[in-house]
Amino acid sequence: MKLIVNGEALEIDATTLAALLAALDHEGDWLATAVNSDLVHRANRAEFRLSDGDRIEILSPMQGG
Amino acid sequence: MFELLGTTLPSRLLLGTAQYPSPAILADAVKASGTSVVTVSLRREMAGGRADEKFWSLIRALGTRILPNTAGCHSVKEAVTTANMAREVFGTNWIKLEVIGNQDTLQPDVFGLVEAARILCEDGFDVLPYTTDDLVVAERLLDAGCKVLMPWCAPIGSALGPVNIMALRSMRGHFPDVPLIVDAGLGRPSHATTVMELGFDAVLLNTAVARAADPVGMARAFGKAVEAGREAFCSGMLEPRDVAVPSTPTFGRAAFR
């Protein structure tokens, strides 16, 4: 499946958001995820099915002012 | 003590966490400042993500309240989605709402700001909007559900200090019961004292501390400056006058001829 993850085009087999995070080694309770500009809660990642062309944002805490 | 959104805070200084020379200096500066609220942000996770995990552990170890921001967002949709993601990560309804409208001045897009504030307030957020000193925009933000206003006193990171004292004074006068926090543009502790003397409830700053030659010393200085300004405001300052008035009593003065 073709996905855009944090702005980069990826070809990846993951069919759910949780599977995508695991495949990318992005795991931890400090992450937040959005698909096509809408938040997907942590609790819903396992059942959230990805579609070809989805835009995924994976964000984590950073320094801020 | 400072009451903000139902929370009692020991300090009237809110401090950003960006641009410090090292994580250890950031932690020491936070402690030296006496602040009980630090601002943080969200950015794209890098592969592996271990640096982000370390930062998150450091922030949690500080034991302060966390105020996430929507820095870098230029549209209502971006800001609202980022706020929702921040609520999930940081577990707080507090959000410093930034919708940037001009890349050179980092001036807020006040139209987008009001719209995003309305959406987030309706969704249960406690919105702390980064805004200008415009009174009409302030009214609209309060109408949208904001309980706090955070006007700039100069562009972010400019270190200019309060460039429009009249506007700040006017804002304080128009909204006597709304917590007002000066956010952005402070460069020196005396700037912080000045806005606190005007009756502002608190200040939020980052660059002036983080980019100082000694961030820990500067954090301590700002903490004292904020306290000094607040105490001066509460103590009733003398108004300037155009004539000299002797401070030493003239009664009983000896007369020599």
Interface residues (C-beta under 8 A of the other chain):
Chain A: N6 G7 L24 D25 H26 G28 W30 L31 A32 T33 A34 S37 D38 L39 H41 R42 E57 I58 L59 S60 P61 M62 Q63 G64 G65
Chain B: G16 T17 A18 Q19 Y20 L26 T39 V40 S41 L42 R43 R44 E45 A47 G48 G49 D52 E53 F55 W56 I59 P68 N69 A71 K77 E78 T81 T82 N84 M85 A86 E88 V89 F90 I156 N206 T207
